[in-house]
Amino acid sequence: MKKVLWMLLFLLQIFPSGVSAQSIVTNKKESRTSTINITSFPDYFPIGYTAKEGNNQILETVFTPAMKQIATAGNLEFEYVLKKNYDDAVTDVRRGKIEILLGMYYGTRQYSGLEYIFPAVLNNPVYIIMRPENIDKVSKPEDLKNLRGLYIAQEYFSDYMRDNFKNYNIKPIKTALEAYEKLFTGEADYIAGGYYYNYAEICRLGLRDYVSFSKTPLWNMPLFIGVSKASKKHVQIGKFLKKYVADEKFQQSINDTLKELIYQVEVESQGVVPPMFVKKEDGAKTPADEISTGTPEENKE
């Protein structure tokens, strides 16, 4: 009898402890962060680009600080996946290996099968870039009809913009260096492209003081966040993002980061000497010519 009583007392003592332990395990599961994979452009500064962290290469984006804010709010952990080939990145999102794509254009075939999160998170305006003495010739798309235009093939465009390029006979050229060489040697009249990408390229080439952008953009390419429909989490992720993307703080964080990145490239490119472009027979001046004879302002006098 005594043995039975002792056994009952023992069970009464450990039973509450057992409930408490189970409760702790449950709470740990509930508080555990959920990891969501994210990718973006690996070579489209400042929207998405490859950066160094120690000896490693990592993916950075203009959206990263804003995404960090909502990760904290939702108790989530975002893991950024760097894919050297952008097409591979989009394919992985479509297949559900990666849940979120930061920065994609509306109505573009490459993004079929992905869910767009509205509203757009960033506008990517398309400007016309020319020699300063010619920039007043262009204020609307119709002004381009009798001019020779280029766009940089390494830049990313919406299907709508690519159709515009065909309509105005704007031809692709492989790199920014090649495009600006043709502009300064008189083989092209203008370059069409996104403001942020081209401004950064101009700074890095030392051409900031020798080209001008049209006073207003001729087109615009809104950028959206995309969610993989193949992901098991896509409904929950989509609802969560829609809640925060429309928030003014989210939008402001992106704009602030954009300004910081542009300022950073301006500082880093100070003192860069522009390339020595080979002149055509018409005697068009290259940036290097202007530097050798004075400042841009002095050369205008």
N, C-alpha and C positions, 0 to 999 in steps of 0.2 A: 504493500500500500504506500509506504513511504517513497519507494522508487517511482511509483506512478505520479505522486504529488511533485516530486523533484523534477520529473520530466515535464509536467505541465508548466511549472514555474520557468523552466529553462526555455520552453517554446514561447511563452509570453514575453520573455525578455528579448529574444532574438527576432520575433515577428515584426515589431516596429522598425528595427534596424534593417530588416530585409526590405520593407516598403520604402524606407528612406533611400536606400542604395539604388533601388530601381528608379526612384524619382530622380536621383542625380544623373543616372545614365540617360534617362529620357530628356532631361534638361540639356545635357551636353549635346545630344543629337539635335535638339531644336535650335541651339545656339551656334551650331557648326556652320561656318560660312560655305556658300556654294561657289565653286569655281566655274567661271564662264570664259571661254576662249574668244579672243578678239583679234582681228587682223585689219590691215589697211594697205595703202600704197607704200611700197618700199623705197620709191625713188621719185616722189612728187612733193618736194619741199614747198611750202611748210605744212601741207595738208597731211602727208604721211611720208616718213623718210627713215633711213637707216642711220643709227647713231652708235657711238662706241661707249661701252661701259666697262672699264678695265680692259681686259683682253677680248671681251665679247662684243658682238654686234647685236643691237637690240632695235626693236621697232618703236619709234616715237611718232606721235601725231599731234596736231593742233587741238584735238579733242581730249587728249589724255587727262589734263587737270579737271575738266568738266566731268568726265567719266569717273574720276576718282571720287568726286563729291557724291555722285549718286550710288557708287559702290558702298561708300560708308553709310549712306542713308538706308540702303537695302540689305546691309550686312552681307555683301557679296565680295568675292575676290575675282578680279579680272586678270587674266593671263594673256599677255600680248604675244602673238605668234608671228614671227618674221618669216615671210616667204620671199625669196629673192625674185621669183617670177610672179607678177601680179595675177596673171591668168590662173596660175596654180592656186593662189590665195582664194580667188573667187570660186573656183571649182570645189575647194575644200569646204567653203561656206555652203555651197549648194548641196553638197553631200552630207552636211551635218557634222563634219569633223571639227568645224569652227562655227560658233554660234552667231557671232556678230561681225559685220563688215562696216567699218567707219569710213563713210564717204563713197556714195555711188550716185550716178546720174539717173534721173527719172526717164522712163520711156526708152531705155537703152537695152538692146537685145542681150548683151553680156550678163545682165542682172536678172534675166528671166528665172523664175522659180524662187526668188527671194522676196521677203515681205518688206515693203517700204514703211518706215516709221515717220509719220507726219507730225509736225511740220518739218521743213528742211532745216538743217542745223547750220548751214553756211551758204551764202551766195558766192559763186565764183564768177565774177564778171569778165567778159571777153573784150579786150581793147585792141585797138590798132596801134602799132608801134612804128614810128618813122623817124627820119632825120628831122631835127627841130624845125628847119626851114620849110619843110613840106607838110607838117602836121595839120595846118589849117585847111588843107585840101579835103579832109575827111571829117564829116560830122554824122553821116548816116550810111547804111549799107550800100545804097545806090551809088555813092561816090566811089566805090571800089571797082566799078565795072570796067573802067579803062586803065586800071592799074595792075601791076604784077605783084601778087601776094604769095606769102609762104606761111605755113604753120609747122611747128616743130613736132615731128612724128613721135618723139619720146614723151610728149605731153599727153594727158588723158582728156578725152572729149566725149561729150554725149553724142548719140546718134543724130540728134537734131543739129548739132554744130557741124558734124561731118557732112551732113546734107547741105548745109550752108556753104561749106568750103567748096563743094562741087558746083553749086549754083553760081558762085562768084569766081570760079576757076582759081581757087587758092590751093597751091600745091604743097605737098609734104616735103620736108627736108629732114635729114636724120637727126642732127644735133643742133643745139642752140648756137654753138660756135660757127657752124656752117651757115646757119640762117643769118646771123648778124654780119658775117663776112660778105654775104651776097647783098645785104642791105647797104653796106658801106662801099662796096665796089660797084654799085649801080646795077647789079643784076636783078635786083628786086626793089620794089617801091615801098613795101611794108611787110610787117609780120603781124599775124593775128594770133592772139593767145590769151590765156588766163592771166590776170594782172599779177597775182601773188607769185606764181611760178616764174613768170618772165621777169618780174622786178628783181627777184633773187638772182636769177641767171645774169641779168644785166650788171648787178652789183659785183658778182663774182668775176665777171669779165672785165671790170673796170670801165664800163660804158655808161655809168649812171648819168654823167653830165653831157653825154653826146647823143642821146636819143630822147624822144618824147612820146608820151601816151596820148591818145585821143582824149579830148576833154570829158567825154562821157563814154561808157561802154556801149558797144553796138549790140551786144547780146549778153545773156546771163545764163549760167548753168548752176541751178540750185543743187546742193549736195545733201544727201540724206544718209541716215543710218539704216542699214539693212539687217534683217534677221533671217537665219536659215529656217526654212519651212520643214526641213528634214530633221531638225533637232527635236528631241523629245521635250525640250524645255521651251520651245518657240512661242507657245501661247503665253506662258507666264512672263517670259523675257519681253515679249512685245507689249503686254499690258504695262509692265513696269517702266519700260522706256518711254512709252507714250505719256505716262504721267509726268515724267521729269523733263523731257525734251522741250515741251512748250513753256517751261518755267523761265522767266526772265533771267534768273541767276545762272542757269545753264548756258543760255545764249551769251550772256555777258562774259562768262568765264572763257568761252571760245574766242570771242573778240579780243579780250585782254591778252590771251596767249598768242593770238595772231600778231598783235602789235609787238609783243616782246620778241617773237621769232624774226619778224622783219627788221626790228631795230638791231638784233643780234647779227644778222647778216650784213647790215650796213656797217656796223663797227668792225667786223672781221675783214671786210673787203676794203677798208680805208687804205689808200696807198697802192692799190693794185694797178699796175700799168696795163692799159688795154693792148690787145694783140696788134701786130703790125700787118694789117690787111694789104694785100697787093692791089694797087690801083688799076683801074681800067684806063683806056686811052683818053677818055673824056676828062681825066685829071681830077676825078672826085677825091676829096680829102678823106683820109682815114683818121681815126682818133689819135693814132700815134703822130700823124702830121701836125695835128692841132696842139698836142702836148709839146712838140719840139719847137713850136713857134709862139706859144703863149696859151693863155686860158681860153675857154670857149667864148667868154665875154669879149676878150681882147680881139679874138679872131673875127668877131662879128663887126667890129668897128672899121 
